[in-house]
Amino acid sequence: MSSNDLIELFIIEFEKLENLSNQINSGNEFSVNQIVEIYYQITNVSSMIEVMKQQIDKSDLSSLEKISNAENFISEKFNSTIHPKIMTNIENSISEITKNLQSLDSDQKSKETIENEAKLYEKLREIMSTKEFVKQYDAGLSND
């Protein structure tokens, strides 16, 4: 892969990251898929930055500027604003689902109540595993 191909691919991947970040930044509710997708993308772009730093000619100021812009975006926008927003959203979702599960009348369960409870438990499980996934990213931030 030539350095031009690498730069073009990097630009495409970084634009995806920016678009996902804007979607999440403009909303208050995010699906598990959105959360997983943005962390996949941030990991992808971060990995590309490391590769590009090794392969890009130091005199290629345009490419170096693109790398620098991406690094700034990750540290200033994603790590400082979007990542904490996602963590808060996850915590709130877990709290809300737990509260809903606790409020269900455990004595008289209709078939509908049992189905709703099962759906809530499934959603809780999904969000808890997503939280673990996001915490791995968080742990990586602490190690830098």
N, C-alpha and C positions, 0 to 999 in steps of 0.2 A: 504494500500500500504506500503510495507516494505521500509526501507531506501535504500536498494540495488536497488529495483525497481525504486525508486525516482531518485537515482543517474543515473541509466541507461537511464531513460527517459530524464533527464536533459542533459546528454551527447548527445543524439540524437537531442534534440531541439537546443542545443548550436551549434552543427555541421551544422544544417540547417541555423542558423543565420550566421555562418562564411561563408558558401557557398553563401548565398544571398549577404552578404557584399562584398565578392570577385567579384561576378558578377557586382555589382553596381560600385565598386571601379575601375574595369577594363574598364568600358564604360563611354561614355559621354551622351548617350541618354538612358532614362529609361522609361518603360511603366508605366502607372498608376497602373496596376496590380502589377508590381515589387515593386513599392513604398509602396503600401498598404500592400503587403506581408511582406516586411522587417520590417515595423513598427508593424505589428501584431506579428511577430516573436520576436522582441526586447521586446515588452510588455510581451509576453509569458515567455521568458527567465528571465526577471526581476522579474516577479511574482514568478516563480519557485525558484529563488535565495532567495526571502523573506521566502518562505515556508521552504526551505532547511535549512536556518540559524536557524530556530526554531526547526527543527526536527533532524538535524544531530548531532550525538554525538561529543562533542568538542575534543575528543581524536582521531577522525577519520581524521587524517591529510591529507590523500589522497583526501577525499571529500571536505574538507575545502580549499585545494589548487585549486581544480576544480572550486569552487565557486569564489575564489579570482581571478583566471585567467579570468573567465567570466566577473566579475565586471570590471577588468582592460581593457578587450577588449571593453566593452560597453563604458566606460568613455574615454579611450585613442584613440581607433580606430573609433568607431561608432559616439560618440558625438562630437569628435574633428575633424574628417575628413569626414566621410560618410554623416552624417546629414547635415553639411553645404553644401556639394556638391549637395545633393538632393534639398535643399532649393534654391541654385543658379540655378540648372537645371529647377526647377519649375518657378522661376522668368523669366528666359530666354525664356521658352516656352510661358508663358503668353504674354510677350513682343512681341515675334515673331508673334504669332497668331493675336494679336491686330493690329500689323503693317500690316499684310496681309489683315485683314478685312478692315482696313482703306484705303488700296490701291485699293480695288475693285471698279471699276467704277459703281457708284450707278445710273447713268442715264440709261445706256443700259444694262439691265440684261437679259442674255439668260437663258434658263432653266438650262443649265450647270453651269452658274455662281451662280444662286440661290441655286442649290444643293451644290456646293462647299462652298458657304457662310454658309449654314445650317450646313454642316459638321464641318466647322471651329468653328462656335458658339457652337456646341455640344462638340467639343474637348476642347474649352476654358472653358465651364461649368464644364467639367470633371476635368480639371486641377485645376480650382479654388476651387472645393470642395476637391480635394486632398491636395491642399495647406492648407486649413482649418484644415484638418486631421493632417497634419504634424506640423502645428502651435500649435496644442494641445500638441503634444509631446514636442515641443520647450518650451511651457509655463510650462510644468512639470519640465523641466531642470532648469528653472529659480527659481522654488520653492524649489529646493533641497538645 
